[in-house]
Amino acid sequence: MKGNILGIFFTILSGVMVALIVLAYGRSDRMAPEFRFSALDLVYDSETKDKELITGINAYDAKDGDISDRIVVEKVVLNREAGTAVVYYAVADYSGNVTKQSRVFPANIMDIDSNGDSSEKMEDGMHPKLSFEDAASATSASTADMETEMN
């Protein structure tokens, strides 16, 4: 008798939990934010910073309102043949919904080639480009150093 009562209780409790989960999911924010771009007269060159690239862009979310301070520049891709730079932006609202969009700017390719792209310099410093041979020789050298220390 006690087993039947516990079974009925847990069945009802499970039903209530499912209903609460469905209700919470229905009320959750699942709408992604949106970008609004203003005209911007900018030429991308070696001195262009992310702050300048974000100028003239706003982000809004239906629940959170203005979230322009959360906009980030994901990457910049140069099209040397067309003389343009494609800037990729992303923004996330406080519920984790993400929107990504890109914008094309004219680029001063000669300046970038002669002075380098500041974003490329920073990335190269953090992630040096190693060939497979360099990585293999570095691994074997560190293994040899460890063996020497052990002896």
matplotlib code that plots the C-alpha trace (Angstrom):
import matplotlib.pyplot as plt

x = [0.0, 2.8, 4.6, 1.5, 1.2, 4.8, 4.5, 1.5, 3.2, 6.4, 4.3, 2.4, 5.6, 7.2, 4.2, 4.4, 8.2, 7.6, 4.9, 7.3, 10.1, 7.8, 6.5, 10.1, 11.2, 8.2, 9.1, 12.8, 14.5, 15.3, 15.3, 18.7, 19.7, 19.9, 22.5, 21.8, 24.5, 25.0, 26.9, 30.6, 33.3, 36.3, 39.2, 40.8, 44.6, 47.4, 46.4, 42.7, 41.6, 38.6, 37.0, 37.0, 35.4, 32.6, 31.8, 28.3, 27.0, 24.3, 22.9, 19.5, 17.7, 13.9, 14.4, 17.7, 17.4, 20.6, 23.5, 25.9, 28.6, 28.8, 29.7, 33.0, 35.1, 35.6, 38.0, 39.0, 39.6, 41.5, 40.5, 43.7, 42.3, 39.2, 41.0, 38.5, 38.4, 35.5, 34.9, 33.0, 31.1, 29.3, 27.1, 25.5, 22.5, 22.4, 20.5, 23.3, 21.7, 24.3, 24.1, 26.9, 27.2, 29.8, 30.5, 32.8, 35.2, 37.6, 41.2, 44.5, 46.4, 49.7, 49.7, 48.9, 51.6, 54.3, 53.3, 51.6, 48.1, 48.0, 45.6, 47.9, 50.9, 49.1, 47.8, 51.2, 52.8, 50.3, 50.2, 53.5, 53.3, 55.2, 55.7, 55.4, 59.2, 59.7, 57.2, 58.8, 62.3, 61.1, 59.5, 62.6, 64.9, 62.8, 62.7, 66.5, 66.9, 64.6, 66.7, 69.9, 68.5, 67.4, 70.9]
y = [0.0, 2.4, 1.6, 2.5, 5.8, 6.7, 5.7, 8.0, 10.8, 10.6, 10.4, 13.5, 15.3, 14.3, 15.8, 19.0, 19.3, 18.7, 21.4, 23.9, 23.1, 23.7, 26.9, 28.2, 27.3, 29.1, 32.3, 32.2, 34.7, 32.9, 35.9, 37.0, 40.6, 42.7, 45.1, 48.6, 50.1, 53.8, 55.2, 55.4, 57.0, 54.9, 53.4, 50.4, 50.7, 49.6, 52.0, 51.1, 49.9, 47.8, 50.9, 52.7, 49.7, 49.6, 53.3, 53.7, 50.3, 49.7, 46.4, 46.0, 43.1, 42.8, 41.9, 43.6, 46.8, 48.5, 46.1, 48.1, 47.8, 44.1, 44.3, 42.7, 42.5, 38.8, 39.1, 41.2, 39.6, 41.6, 41.2, 42.5, 42.3, 44.3, 46.7, 46.0, 44.7, 42.6, 43.1, 40.4, 41.5, 39.5, 40.4, 38.3, 39.3, 38.4, 35.2, 33.9, 34.5, 35.5, 37.5, 37.8, 40.2, 41.6, 45.0, 45.9, 48.9, 50.2, 49.2, 50.9, 47.8, 49.6, 51.0, 47.5, 45.9, 48.4, 48.9, 45.6, 45.0, 45.6, 42.7, 40.3, 41.4, 40.7, 37.3, 36.2, 37.1, 35.0, 32.0, 31.7, 29.8, 26.6, 24.0, 20.3, 19.9, 22.8, 21.3, 17.8, 19.2, 21.2, 18.1, 15.9, 18.7, 19.0, 15.2, 15.1, 17.9, 15.9, 12.7, 14.7, 16.1, 12.6, 11.2]
z = [0.0, 0.9, -2.3, -4.4, -2.6, -3.1, -6.8, -7.3, -5.4, -7.6, -10.7, -9.8, -8.8, -12.2, -14.0, -12.1, -12.8, -16.5, -16.5, -14.7, -17.2, -20.2, -18.6, -17.9, -21.4, -23.0, -21.0, -21.8, -24.1, -27.3, -29.6, -30.9, -30.8, -33.9, -35.3, -36.6, -38.8, -39.4, -42.4, -41.6, -43.7, -42.7, -44.6, -43.0, -42.6, -40.3, -37.6, -37.4, -34.0, -33.0, -31.3, -34.6, -36.4, -33.8, -34.2, -35.8, -34.8, -32.2, -31.0, -29.5, -27.9, -27.3, -23.6, -22.7, -24.7, -25.9, -25.7, -27.9, -25.3, -25.8, -29.5, -30.4, -33.6, -34.3, -37.2, -40.2, -43.6, -46.2, -49.9, -51.5, -55.1, -54.3, -51.9, -49.1, -45.5, -44.3, -40.6, -38.7, -35.6, -32.9, -30.0, -27.3, -25.1, -21.4, -22.2, -24.5, -27.8, -30.4, -33.6, -36.1, -39.0, -41.3, -42.9, -45.8, -45.6, -48.3, -47.3, -47.8, -48.9, -49.6, -46.0, -44.5, -46.6, -45.6, -41.9, -41.2, -39.9, -36.2, -35.6, -37.5, -35.5, -32.2, -33.4, -34.7, -31.3, -29.5, -31.9, -33.7, -37.0, -36.5, -39.2, -38.4, -38.5, -36.1, -33.6, -34.0, -33.4, -30.4, -28.9, -29.5, -28.1, -24.9, -24.5, -24.9, -22.3, -19.9, -20.4, -19.7, -16.5, -15.3, -15.8]

ax = plt.figure().add_subplot(projection="3d")
ax.plot(x, y, z, "-o")
ax.set_aspect("equal")
plt.show()
